[in-house]
Amino acid sequence: MFPVMTDALRHIDPFTFTSLRYLIAGSAFLVLLRVVEGPGAFRAAGESVPLAWLLGSIGFCGFGSFVFLGQQLAGDEGALTASIMMATQPMMGLLLNALVRRVPPAPVSVLFVVLSFTGVALVVTRGDVVAALHEPQHYAANALIVVGALCWVVYTFGAARFSGWSALKYTTFTTWLGLTTIVTVNLMLVATHRIAAPSWAAVHAVLPHLAYMGPVAGFGAILLWMTGNRILGPMNGVLFMDVLPITAFIVSAATGVVPTRAQIAGAGLTGAALILNNLYLRRRARRIGTAPARVPSAST
């Protein structure tokens, strides 16, 4: 996805591209929902539509706008930066879960969070922290990508609030409700001349990119993502974001953007921290689950 966007963003702004991408994906979701669940699936069935709109806006407008704008600002290496930021989503999920449930994460998990973000720092600075400190645009791009990644974590975890909806229904409703925000923001930016209205030449230039980003990375990937998270749970599901740096690094290298040794080491450090943290949490859960229950004494 991110190497494809590197080229697409040379022709069109991220906001217009996000609108077009989810219009394509959303149309496919509508058709599939009608076929699979029937016309009754378009009713809310007691679930909160305003909350679905909020989560859809955060997930689709927030993720698409912030991540791709940050990638555009980052330039040719934006794909590498964005992919490693996505790989930190399991750690973001851990912190979000702790915040929502008001239960602090285990000290070992905090250590892995630090290691994970150390790996991210190696990737985004290419191992040269001093040079990165003198690039103000560097901060803006990375901050936008982090916010976008967090938006997707919130959207993924928010699906648990809609236990009465299937993964397909949640995805369809939130896509279209989020599209209202995406298109509104897009039109406002054009009207205020923050971005230029896309020309037919620009739209034509990104048709090959939309052919992948709409049906494949939009419709197919998001549907499978939400279905998998419904089965595995979001804490385990977001671990699959660890695959992103691997694919992005390989595709980027094939297109001429070769990661440095420091970036490869950083990606490896982040991936190792995420995997070790998951193994630790699983072992901890088994230990808690097998611990003998305390039996009240007769005096109580």
N, C-alpha and C positions, 0 to 999 in steps of 0.2 A: 504493500500500500504506500509506504513512505517514499521509496524510490520512484514510483509512478507519479506521486504528487510533486516531486522535485521538478520534473519536466512540465507537468500541467501548470504549475504556478508561474512559469515563465510566460504563459499566454493569458491567464485569467486570474482574478483575485480570489482569495479563499472563500469569501462569503457567497459569491455567485456560484462557485463550484459546489459548495456545500448544499445550496438550494437545489441545484440541478441533480446532484447525486441522490439526495433523499426523496426528491420527487419521483425518480426512477425506482428506487428501492421501495418507497411507500406504495406506489401503484402495484408492485408485485405482491407486497404484503396484503393489500386489500383483496386482490383476486384470490390469493391462497387462503385467506381467512374465510372468505365466502364459500369456497369449494370445500374446505375441510370441516368447518364448524357451522355452516349454514347462515341464513340471514339473521337469526337470533343472536349471533355473535357480536353484532354491532350495537347491542345494548350494554349499558354499563354494569348491569346485574349487581347493583348495590355498592360497587367500588367507587372511589373518589375520582371523578374526572378532573377537578382542579389539581389534585396531587399528581395525576398522570400527566397533565399538561406541564406542571413544574418539573417533573423528572424528565419528560421528553425534551423540554427546553434546555435543561442542564446537560443531558446526555448528548443530544444531537446538535443543538445550536452551540452549546458551550464547548463540547469536544471539537467539533468541526472547525469552528471559528478560531478558537485559541490555539489549538495544536497546529493547524495549517498556516495560520498567520505567523506563529513562532517559527515554523519550518521555513517559511518564505524569508523571514528576516535572517535566519541562520545561513542561508545560501546553499551551496552545493552539499555541505556536510549536514544540512538540516535533517536529512533522512536518518543518519546515524544518531544524531542527538535525540530526535523524536522517538526512535525505536528504543533506546536505552531508558528514556524517561518512562515509556510505557511499561518497561520491565520492572519499574519500581511500584507498580500498582498493587502487588501483593502487600508491600510494606505500607502503602497508603491505606489499604483495606484494613490492615492490622490496627493502625492508629485510629482510623474512623470507627472501627468496631469498639475499640477501647473508649473512645470519646462518647459514642452513643450509649453504650452500656455502663459507662462511668466505672469501668474496671481497668486499672492500669495494666499495661502489658508486662509480661515477665521480664526481668532484667536481661536474661539471655536474648530475648527477642529484640530488646532495645539495642543490644550490641550488634545483632545482625542488621538492624535498620541502619545503624551508623556505617557498617561495612558496605551495605548496599549503596548508600548515597556517596560513599568514598569512591566506589567504582564508577558511579555516574559522573563524579567530578573529574575522574581521569579521562572519561570519554569526551565530555564537553570542553575540557581545557586542552585536550590532546597531550596531556602530561605536562603542560607548561602553564602552571598556575599564575606565574608572574605576568606573562603575556596576556592571559585572560583577564586579569585585573585591570588592564588598560584598554579593554574593549567594552565600552558602555552598551553597544548594541547586543553584545554577548549576553548580558544580564536580561535585557528585555525579551529576547527570543526564548531563552531558557525558562524564564518566569512564565511566559505565556503557555509554553508546552506543559509545564508542571501543572498549571491551573486546568488546562484541558484534560490532562490525564486524571486529575482528581475528579473532574466532572464525570468522566466515564465510570470511575469507581462508585460515586454516589448513585449514578443511574443503575449500575449493576446491582448494588446492594438494595436499592429501592424496590426492585422487583419482588422482594420478599413481602412487601406491604400488600401485594395483589395476589394473595393465595387463591382467590376465586377465579382468576384468569389463567388461561394457559400461557405458555411462553410466547406462542404465536400471537395471541390476542394482546398481551402486554406490549409486545414489540410493535404491532400494528397501530394500536391506539397511541402509544407514546411517540411513534414516528410522525404520525399526522398531526397530533397536537403540538409536537415540537416544531413541525414545519411551519405552523402559523407564526411562531417566534422567529424562525430562521428567515422566512420571506419578509416579515415586517422589518427586521433589522437590516436586511439586504436593501429593501426599498428606501429606508430612511437614509442609509449611507449613500445611495445613489442620489437621492433628492437633495442632500446637503453637500454633494460634491466631494464627499470623503473618498469615494471610489468612483471610477468611471463606469458608465453603463456599458455592458459587454457588447462588442461588435459581433456581427455574424461570422467574421473571419476568426475571432477569438473562440467563439463557441465551436466552430467547425474544427479548429485546431485541437480542441480537447475532447472531441468525440471518441477517439480511441481510448483516452484515459477514463472517460465516463463509462465506456463499455465494460471496463474492469471495475471501477469504483462503485458503480451503481448496482448491477446485477450480482457481481461476485463479492466484492468487499463490503457492499452495502446490504443487499438482500440476503445472499447466502451466508456470509460470514456472521452477520449480526444475529440471524435466526438460529444458526447453530450455536453461537456463543450463548444466547439467552437460554436455549434448550439445555445445553450442557451445564450451565450454572444452576438451572432448576434441579437437575439431577445430582450434581456434585456439591452444590452449595457455593456461594460466592467466594468464601475464603479459599476453597480449593480451586475453583474455576479460574480465578484471576492469576493463578500460578502459570497458566498456559501463555500468559503474556511474555514469559521468559523466552519463548520461541522467536519473538519479534526481532531482537537484535541479531540473532543468527541469520535469519532470512534477509534482513535489511543489509547487513554487512556483506553477505554473499552477492546480492543483487547490485549493491552500490559498487563493489569491487569490479563486477563485470562491466559496469558502465563507466569505469575510470576513476571513481572516488575510492581509493584504497585506504582502509583504516590503518592508523599507525600502531606500533607495538603497544604503546601506552593505552590506546583505545581498546585494543583486543584484551589487554590485561584487565582494564576497567570493566569491560563487559563480562569477562570471566569471574571477576570478584563479585560483581552484582549477582550474577546467576548462582554462584556458589552460596552466597549469603541467603538468597531466597530459598534455595533447595534445603540447606541446612536448617533454616528456621522452620520450614514446613515439617521436616523430619522430627525436629525437637518438639513442635506442637503436637504432632501425632503421638509421639512417645509419651509426652506429658498427659495427653488425654487418656491413653490406655492405662497409665499408672493411676490416674484419678479414678477411672472406671473400675479398676480391679482392687482398689483399696477397700479393706473391710469396713463396713459401716459401724459406727460407734453405738454400742448397746447401752441404753440408760441404766443406771444403777438402781437397785431396789429402793434406796432411800429417796429417789426422786420420783 
